[in-house]
Amino acid sequence: MEVAGSLNLVCQRCLEPLAFPLQIQARFLLVPVGQSWPDEELAEDGFDAIAAEKEMAVFPLIEDEVMLALPIAPMHEVCATVVPEMKEQAPSPFAVLAKLNKS
């Protein structure tokens, strides 16, 4: 299976639109229902085994592959390299407890 295209996502850093190029190539090994899965073939050739049925819905299979290819938090390259400024933190309310322990 080969899927190519571009998805319109939202950058999780700046919340602006983000065009995400999608290029998926997957190989499937159709295994009849009830037969054992050949582990050796899958590891060597890079196949994903799926249970073969007489009638199979292809759209959910494509949808699953696209979902697996999506990043968890899509960001522009520029946004991913920006380091947020560190704000000066207020003293911890537990600092008083640390002083009690030293006494």
N, C-alpha and C positions, 0 to 999 in steps of 0.2 A: 504494500500500500504506500502511496506517495501523496502527500498533501502539501500544497504550497499556497501562500497567500500572505495577507497582511491583516492584522487585527487592530482595532481601535481600542486601546486600553486607557487607563488614567494613571498618571505618574503618582505614586504614593507619597512622594516628597513634596512636590509643588502643586499637585492636583490639576495639572494641565493635561491636554490630550497627548497620547503617546502612540505612535504607529509601531506596532510590534511585528517584525517580519517572522513568518512561520514557515519552516521547512522541515517536514517530517518524512522519514523513510523507515518503514517497519516491515519486517518479514514475519509471516505467520505460518505455523505448521498446523494444519487441520487434523485433529485427532478424532476418530470416530468415538461416539459416546460409548462408554464402557470399556474401552481399551486403555492400556497403561500408557503413560506419557514417557517417551524416550528421552531421558535426561541427557544422555551423551550427545545426541543430535542438537539439542537446544543449546547446550553450553558451547559447542564448537562452532556452530554456524550462525549464532545470534538470532535464532528464531524465538518468537513468542508462541507458545502452544495455546490453541483455543479449541473448545469442544465443537466438533462439526455436526451440524444437524442438517436435515433435508432442506429446510427453509431457515435462512439466517437473516436477521436484520443487520444491515451493514452500517446504517447511520449511527447507532449507538457505539459501535466499534470505533468509528472515526471520531466521534465526539469524545470518547474516553482518551484516545491518543492525543487529541488537541488539548484536553484538560491537563494531561500529564506533562505536556510541553510548555505550559504557561508558567511564568515565574511566580513565586509566592508573593513578592512585592515588586511589581514592575516600576522601574525608575529610568529617567533619562540618564545618559552617561554623565552629563554635567552634574545632575542632582546627586548622583551616587558618590561623587568625589568631594562634595561640599561637606566640610566638617562644621557642625554647629558650634556656636560660641558657648563656652562654659560660663554659666552665671555663678556669681559668688553665692555659696550656699549659707543659709542661716545656721547658726550653731544647733547641734542636735539637742533635743530636750533631755536626752539620756546622758549628756555630758556631766550633769550634776551627780548622777549615780556613780559615774566613774571616779569622781572626786571623793565620794563617801567611802568607797572601797579602799582608797589610799590612806585614809585616816586611821 
